[in-house]
Amino acid sequence: MIRWPRRAAEEGGLPTLRTILARGHFRLVVLAVLLAAVSLTVGGAMLLRSYAQLNLQLAAKTLSYAVEPAVYFGDTEAVHEAIRSVDARETIQRIEVSGKADGLLVAWEPEAGRQDNAFEMWVSRLVWPSAVEMPIHGQSGDVIGKIKVFGSAHGLLSYSMMGVVVGLCCLGLTVLATRMLARKLEEEVVQPLVHVAEVAAAVRNEREFGRRIAPSSIAEVDRFSSDFNGLLAELEWWHKSFVSENQALAHMADHDTLTGLGNRALFERELGRAIERADATKQAFALLYIDIDHFKLINDTCGHAGGDRVLKEVASRLLAALRARDQAFRLGGDEFAVLVDAWGSEASPDHIRGRLLDAMAEPVALDEDEEIRILVSVGIASYPRDARDAQALVRCADQHMYTSKRRRNLRVI
């Protein structure tokens, strides 16, 4: 307990001005430190919780695409492998993958050394009373299962505990500085702490994680500023790591892991945007539907490694043959799609198809002694000439692609 010095005045033993200022400033300093510590800790925890919630949603979305084939065939080992590929375990307590017909297929939890204790599980249920659910769609669009992702409060509790410890240390340092420098409380202690509260409010409200506390001429307050800056730096690191992880998960959810091209989900969204743009600008665009001829034979002859090498090479050549504003996607298997933006006479869809076919003319080297020639069939559909909605446009391009494939096969015969 702190005992403030009492100096009796000559008249009536009244307290001195120093004693009154010391008491008043002490209360103000303690209040400022508590407000700063509580606001930063609560604000930071709320921010981390929001990023963790987004992380859970992105993880569920990514897994819904990753486990679709495994759920379709009931392959629990493949489901486990897909879950292990998603590096977001710090915020995940449990993952459940269920098939529509088979019920619960896999219930994944972290290994024994990383499982939450009873208190952490209680806090997790309080923060996330319900799991994040995501349906698993099959190739035909039907729901074939669902994924439940249960959040873990381990990271939030670690941050909160660190905030409490640092706050208590800072509070002790501030009490010490107040007792030693009572005459300079107003300009040496209170003002720096008011600045701390301002920085904490800026971090919480404006997300200004780069703000820092200026050094002080008082050793204790300077140590407090240093610890507080350390807490801000830790929060900034947490923020950047969550943003980076969410960006990586978002990229995985929208892109094919083998070729790096956009996947079917991204293709459907971009096709819808292209239609909206075309309707607004009255400019046509084209859809090229591409299929590798005899790809099953390539897989059977060269193995899946050779087939993967062919798929990656086709994707690379697609990108090289397109303009910067055109977009390429892998829809699955050996099917690709290209959205050709508004064109001029020098870059019509037929011209771009010719460039694609020329790009595929060179053989693909599988190893030092083996290479293979690949042929692709390309179907073109133009919006709005050939179709007025996305599904009809895809069907039209697909039909033209199969027509091109049949004509080539007839010429070969």
Residue, then its C-alpha position, 0 to 999 in steps of 0.5 A: m500500500i502506498r503512503w503519501p507524505r503528509r506535511a502539516a501546515e502551520e494553520g490547522g494541520l491541513p494537507t499541503l498542495r503537493t499532497i493533494l496534487a500527488r493524490g489527484h495525479f496518482r488517481l488520474v495516472v492509474l485511471a489512464v493506465l487502466l483505460a489504455a491497457v483495457s481499451l488496447t487489450v479488449g480492442g485487440a482481442m475483438l480485432l483478432r477475434s474478427y480476423a479469426q472468424l474470417n480465417l475460419q470461414l476461409a478455411a471452411k471454404t477452402l476445405s469444401y473445395a479440397v475435400e470434394p473428391a474425397v467426400y464423393f468417394g468416401d476416402t477418409e485418408a484423402v480428407h485427412e490429407a486435405i485438412r493437413s494441407v490447410d495451415a490454420r491450426e492455431t485458430i481451429q479447435r476441431i474440424e468435422v467432415s460429413g457426407k450426405a449419405d455416410g454421415l460423419l467421415v472425419a473428425w479432426e483435432p490437433e495433436a495432443g501437445r496442441q489441444d486446448n485445455a478445459f478453460e480454453m475450450w470453455v472460452s472457445r464455446l463462449v466466443w464461437p457458440s456455433a461452428v462455421e458450416m460450409p456445404i460441399h458441392g459436387q461436380s454437378g452442383d449438388v450438396i454431397g456433404k458439409i464441413k464444420v469448423f470449430g474455433s479455438a480461443h488459444g491465440l486470443l487468450s495468449y494475447s489477452m494474458m500478455g496484455v494483462v501482464v504487460g498492463l500490470c507491469c506498466l501500472g507498477l512502473t507508473v505508481l513508482a514513477t508517480r511516488m518519485l516524481a510527484r512534482k512533475l506528474e502533470e508534464e512528465v507522467v500524465q501527458p505521456l499516459v494521455h498520449v498512450a490512451e490516444v495511441a490505444a484509441a487510434v489502434r482500436n478505432e483506426r487500425e493504426f498499428g504503426r503508431r508508437i509512444a515517444p521516449s520519456s525523460i523518466a526511466e520508469v515511464d520510458r520503460f512503460s513506453s517501451d513495453f507498451n510499444g512492444l505490445l503494439a509491435e506484437l499486435e501489429w505482427w498478429h494483425k499482419s500474420f492474420v492478414s497474410e494467412n487470410q490472403a493465402l487462404a483466399h488465394m487457395a479458395d479461388h485458384d487451382t493448386l497445380t497450375g495456379l490458374g483460377n478455379r471453377a468458383l473464380f471462373e463462375r464469378e468472373l463470368g458473371r462480372a464479364i456479363e455485367r460489364a458487357d451489358a453496361t458497356k455494350q461491348a461483346f466478349a468471348l468464352l474459349y472452352i479448351d480440352i486436351d485431346h486424349f488426356k486419359l491416354i497421356n495419364d495411362t502412358c506417362g503416369h500422373a506425374g507426366g499428366d501433371r507436367v502436361l497440365k502445368e505446361v498447357a497452363s503456362r502456354l495459355l498465359a503466354a498466348l493471352r493478352a494481359r486483360d484476358q483471363a485463364f482458368r482450369l475448370g477441372g481435369d483437362e478442361f480449361a476456359v479463357l475469358v477474352d475481353a473486348w477485342g479489336s481486329e488485331a485480337s479477335p477470338d479466332h486470332i487468339r484461338g490460333r495463337l493458342l493452337d500455335a503455342m501448343a504445337e511445341p512438344v512437352a518435355l517430360d524428362e531428358d529423353e522423352e517428350i510428347r506432343i499435345l493437341v487441344s480442342v477449342g470451342i468459342a462462344s461470344y456474348p451476347r451473340d451466341a447466348r444471353d446468360a452464363q450457363a447457355l454461354v458455357r454450353c455453347a462453347d462446350q458444344h463448339m469444342y466437342t464439334s472441333k474435337r469430332r472433326r479432328n478425329l474424323r480427319v484422323i480416321 
